[in-house]
Amino acid sequence: MDSKILLAHGSGGRLSHNLIKDFIQLFRNQILEKMDDSAVFDLNGRVAFTTDSYVVNPIFFPGGDIGQLAVCGTINDLSMCGATPLYISLALIIEEGLPMSVLKQITSSIQTVVKDTGVKVVTGDTKVVNQGSADKLFINTAGIGLISEGIDISGTNAKPGDKIILSGAIGDHGIAVMAQREGLRFKILVKSDCAPLNTLVADMLKVSEKIHCLRDPTRGGLATTLNELTMQSKVGINIEEEKVPVHESVRAACEFLGFDPLYVANEGKLVAIVPARNAEKILKAMQQNLYGKESTIIGEVVAEHPGIVTMKTILGTSRIVDMLSGELLPRIC
Amino acid sequence: MDSKILLAHGSGGRLSHNLIKDFIQLFRNQILEKMDDSAVFDLNGRVAFTTDSYVVNPIFFPGGDIGQLAVCGTINDLSMCGATPLYISLALIIEEGLPMSVLKQITSSIQTVVKDTGVKVVTGDTKVVNQGSADKLFINTAGIGLISEGIDISGTNAKPGDKIILSGAIGDHGIAVMAQREGLRFKILVKSDCAPLNTLVADMLKVSEKIHCLRDPTRGGLATTLNELTMQSKVGINIEEEKVPVHESVRAACEFLGFDPLYVANEGKLVAIVPARNAEKILKAMQQNLYGKESTIIGEVVAEHPGIVTMKTILGTSRIVDMLSGELLPRIC
């Protein structure tokens, strides 16, 4: 029989301890095994530090689950600063009654990402709330990474003339979660693109340290990310609609649902803003990485219209691409 | 009219941005203001890294609120490794419909702790879930601190002969939250002891670096913390009931409710295990700190009965103090 999570699993007593021991077994490493109030390790240099909570609904979707999403998301936030992800924390808020088998499935998919990427889970926390006070499972991950000397990647660094590279087709994650939640069936199953982008960034940095900005277009989609970058760097951005890859299945789903793929969330894509002279070699390096095969240059940075993103449409006209202003898809990550 | 949190505040679009701008204004510092995917700063040495989620119900209680609790809790977890707390992350999961005034009150009490302790909020995240999918507000904080050379504090370091110091009376936080939640009124209002313990630990380390273990007895209370330490260090612990301070109001409330104060949560207390020869000077330093006035030696570490805590009762008998085994008070932190 499948046992369930009880309130006592979060009380700090014996059941909490047994649960924590299972986690330590799963994520085994010397730092975690000490079981003190904090993880302790040596660190020297420029550090990147980030956090994200994950509340995606449903917790399982085609192409991933909330556990994989939480670890990949934090790995990606560190990677977007050019940092090598090293250590992550894992904090669970569990609704009383969650089947233990579900928790095991989620933590095992976290273990897979951890093994594949070499990051270490070094500290954690488990809280349990009464039935109805949370929805199954929320996960927070915080992460620490190290940035090598010579790397200076920030949303404030875009310069007029820079090229904008997108690492692949947009909208997969948002549509996959949405379809699963609403029980929609499309001709072709849309899978989330949820993936760790640390090796993609490492491959890019190998061919050129001169990358100005990196960002993963998650909530709010590509449109919102590009708008953020124009505001942070006080520049304009022009992109071309026909250059932005969108999988046929996602395009069809978006048309059916009345969504614009530019605003739909991604979890395994990045936008890079790079000096024009390095754009081709960075693009080639990206295309050779598993997670960058469909990389393409979608536009450029301009001095005109700072804070504004414009797009040359397929019809040849030009329009402003605004930031997401309302609510498109709640609980997408 | 009091506006409310909408799902769109968590969508990554314009409302999210406005909310984040308010936070940046509140917690102003150069690292946070960069608004990149990760905070970036230099760090050299032994690092402590910790995380905790807070789901306390109700979110306001006598002596504190969920915001103060979240920041103090992470400051304390870092302090318990002898680290100076430097940077924290702040991740909010908000239930749709939360009044904006409530959020402002919580973030303003976070701001107060941050100012008083000198830690910096350098990165954050905001998610909003539909009404009924969370209970008002959950907060995750992760923290980073630096440990000076020569300090080696761990739950594994207790040695037979060491003295056990408790920094004050136990049970205040648990009873304060419980009474507020259940609408109980006692003769004397019990206030949570929620407090940042970084200066207390700093004052202790000034008089002696030779502190073996530090731990704050939160969930599961003093009894659970002492049991953890016996297991980690493979030693026994003997304490004396009459030496353990319990405020009269808490004792009365516990009697009424059928609780043992040894198992009730604290949020501003610590247990220190120190070599006998340094115990008196460390105790004096503690008693001179605002948060250690009632500090007292409650017992000692022994080689006998490893993994077991015994207590000499007021009646003169001796009994085993076990770890909390069931659920005492859900959602206490």
Chai-1 contact restraints between the chains, C-beta under 6 A:
chainA,res_idxA,chainB,res_idxB,connection_type,confidence,min_distance_angstrom,max_distance_angstrom,comment,restraint_id
A,L7,B,E327,contact,1.0,0.0,6.0,A-B,restraint_1
A,L7,B,P330,contact,1.0,0.0,6.0,A-B,restraint_2
A,A8,B,G326,contact,1.0,0.0,6.0,A-B,restraint_3
A,A8,B,E327,contact,1.0,0.0,6.0,A-B,restraint_4
A,S11,B,E327,contact,1.0,0.0,6.0,A-B,restraint_5
A,G12,B,R219,contact,1.0,0.0,6.0,A-B,restraint_6
A,G12,B,G220,contact,1.0,0.0,6.0,A-B,restraint_7
A,G12,B,T224,contact,1.0,0.0,6.0,A-B,restraint_8
A,G13,B,G220,contact,1.0,0.0,6.0,A-B,restraint_9
A,G13,B,M323,contact,1.0,0.0,6.0,A-B,restraint_10
A,G13,B,L324,contact,1.0,0.0,6.0,A-B,restraint_11
A,G13,B,S325,contact,1.0,0.0,6.0,A-B,restraint_12
A,R14,B,M323,contact,1.0,0.0,6.0,A-B,restraint_13
A,R14,B,S325,contact,1.0,0.0,6.0,A-B,restraint_14
A,D36,B,C81,contact,1.0,0.0,6.0,A-B,restraint_15
A,D36,B,S154,contact,1.0,0.0,6.0,A-B,restraint_16
A,D36,B,G155,contact,1.0,0.0,6.0,A-B,restraint_17
A,D37,B,D77,contact,1.0,0.0,6.0,A-B,restraint_18
A,D37,B,M80,contact,1.0,0.0,6.0,A-B,restraint_19
A,S38,B,A48,contact,1.0,0.0,6.0,A-B,restraint_20
A,S38,B,F49,contact,1.0,0.0,6.0,A-B,restraint_21
A,S38,B,T50,contact,1.0,0.0,6.0,A-B,restraint_22
A,S38,B,D77,contact,1.0,0.0,6.0,A-B,restraint_23
A,S38,B,L78,contact,1.0,0.0,6.0,A-B,restraint_24
A,S38,B,C81,contact,1.0,0.0,6.0,A-B,restraint_25
A,A39,B,F49,contact,1.0,0.0,6.0,A-B,restraint_26
A,V40,B,A48,contact,1.0,0.0,6.0,A-B,restraint_27
A,V40,B,C81,contact,1.0,0.0,6.0,A-B,restraint_28
A,F41,B,V47,contact,1.0,0.0,6.0,A-B,restraint_29
A,D42,B,R46,contact,1.0,0.0,6.0,A-B,restraint_30
A,L43,B,L43,contact,1.0,0.0,6.0,A-B,restraint_31
A,L43,B,V47,contact,1.0,0.0,6.0,A-B,restraint_32
A,N44,B,N44,contact,1.0,0.0,6.0,A-B,restraint_33
A,R46,B,D42,contact,1.0,0.0,6.0,A-B,restraint_34
A,V47,B,F41,contact,1.0,0.0,6.0,A-B,restraint_35
A,V47,B,L43,contact,1.0,0.0,6.0,A-B,restraint_36
A,A48,B,S38,contact,1.0,0.0,6.0,A-B,restraint_37
A,A48,B,V40,contact,1.0,0.0,6.0,A-B,restraint_38
A,F49,B,S38,contact,1.0,0.0,6.0,A-B,restraint_39
A,F49,B,A39,contact,1.0,0.0,6.0,A-B,restraint_40
A,F49,B,T123,contact,1.0,0.0,6.0,A-B,restraint_41
A,T50,B,S38,contact,1.0,0.0,6.0,A-B,restraint_42
A,T50,B,T123,contact,1.0,0.0,6.0,A-B,restraint_43
A,T51,B,S89,contact,1.0,0.0,6.0,A-B,restraint_44
A,T51,B,A91,contact,1.0,0.0,6.0,A-B,restraint_45
A,T51,B,T123,contact,1.0,0.0,6.0,A-B,restraint_46
A,T51,B,D125,contact,1.0,0.0,6.0,A-B,restraint_47
A,T51,B,A142,contact,1.0,0.0,6.0,A-B,restraint_48
A,D52,B,D125,contact,1.0,0.0,6.0,A-B,restraint_49
A,S53,B,A91,contact,1.0,0.0,6.0,A-B,restraint_50
A,S53,B,I93,contact,1.0,0.0,6.0,A-B,restraint_51
A,S53,B,D125,contact,1.0,0.0,6.0,A-B,restraint_52
A,S53,B,K127,contact,1.0,0.0,6.0,A-B,restraint_53
A,S53,B,N140,contact,1.0,0.0,6.0,A-B,restraint_54
A,V55,B,K127,contact,1.0,0.0,6.0,A-B,restraint_55
A,V55,B,V129,contact,1.0,0.0,6.0,A-B,restraint_56
A,D77,B,D37,contact,1.0,0.0,6.0,A-B,restraint_57
A,D77,B,S38,contact,1.0,0.0,6.0,A-B,restraint_58
A,L78,B,S38,contact,1.0,0.0,6.0,A-B,restraint_59
A,M80,B,D37,contact,1.0,0.0,6.0,A-B,restraint_60
A,C81,B,D36,contact,1.0,0.0,6.0,A-B,restraint_61
A,C81,B,S38,contact,1.0,0.0,6.0,A-B,restraint_62
A,C81,B,V40,contact,1.0,0.0,6.0,A-B,restraint_63
A,S89,B,T51,contact,1.0,0.0,6.0,A-B,restraint_64
A,S89,B,A142,contact,1.0,0.0,6.0,A-B,restraint_65
A,A91,B,T51,contact,1.0,0.0,6.0,A-B,restraint_66
A,A91,B,S53,contact,1.0,0.0,6.0,A-B,restraint_67
A,A91,B,N140,contact,1.0,0.0,6.0,A-B,restraint_68
A,I93,B,S53,contact,1.0,0.0,6.0,A-B,restraint_69
A,I93,B,F138,contact,1.0,0.0,6.0,A-B,restraint_70
A,T123,B,F49,contact,1.0,0.0,6.0,A-B,restraint_71
A,T123,B,T50,contact,1.0,0.0,6.0,A-B,restraint_72
A,T123,B,T51,contact,1.0,0.0,6.0,A-B,restraint_73
A,D125,B,T51,contact,1.0,0.0,6.0,A-B,restraint_74
A,D125,B,D52,contact,1.0,0.0,6.0,A-B,restraint_75
A,D125,B,S53,contact,1.0,0.0,6.0,A-B,restraint_76
A,K127,B,S53,contact,1.0,0.0,6.0,A-B,restraint_77
A,K127,B,V55,contact,1.0,0.0,6.0,A-B,restraint_78
A,V129,B,V55,contact,1.0,0.0,6.0,A-B,restraint_79
A,V129,B,R331,contact,1.0,0.0,6.0,A-B,restraint_80
A,S133,B,D135,contact,1.0,0.0,6.0,A-B,restraint_81
A,A134,B,A134,contact,1.0,0.0,6.0,A-B,restraint_82
A,D135,B,S133,contact,1.0,0.0,6.0,A-B,restraint_83
A,F138,B,I93,contact,1.0,0.0,6.0,A-B,restraint_84
A,N140,B,S53,contact,1.0,0.0,6.0,A-B,restraint_85
A,N140,B,A91,contact,1.0,0.0,6.0,A-B,restraint_86
A,N140,B,N140,contact,1.0,0.0,6.0,A-B,restraint_87
A,A142,B,T51,contact,1.0,0.0,6.0,A-B,restraint_88
A,A142,B,S89,contact,1.0,0.0,6.0,A-B,restraint_89
A,A142,B,A142,contact,1.0,0.0,6.0,A-B,restraint_90
A,S154,B,D36,contact,1.0,0.0,6.0,A-B,restraint_91
A,G155,B,D36,contact,1.0,0.0,6.0,A-B,restraint_92
A,R219,B,G12,contact,1.0,0.0,6.0,A-B,restraint_93
A,G220,B,G12,contact,1.0,0.0,6.0,A-B,restraint_94
A,G220,B,G13,contact,1.0,0.0,6.0,A-B,restraint_95
A,T224,B,G12,contact,1.0,0.0,6.0,A-B,restraint_96
A,M323,B,G13,contact,1.0,0.0,6.0,A-B,restraint_97
A,M323,B,R14,contact,1.0,0.0,6.0,A-B,restraint_98
A,L324,B,G13,contact,1.0,0.0,6.0,A-B,restraint_99
A,S325,B,G13,contact,1.0,0.0,6.0,A-B,restraint_100
A,S325,B,R14,contact,1.0,0.0,6.0,A-B,restraint_101
A,G326,B,A8,contact,1.0,0.0,6.0,A-B,restraint_102
A,E327,B,L7,contact,1.0,0.0,6.0,A-B,restraint_103
A,E327,B,A8,contact,1.0,0.0,6.0,A-B,restraint_104
A,E327,B,S11,contact,1.0,0.0,6.0,A-B,restraint_105
A,P330,B,L7,contact,1.0,0.0,6.0,A-B,restraint_106
A,R331,B,V129,contact,1.0,0.0,6.0,A-B,restraint_107
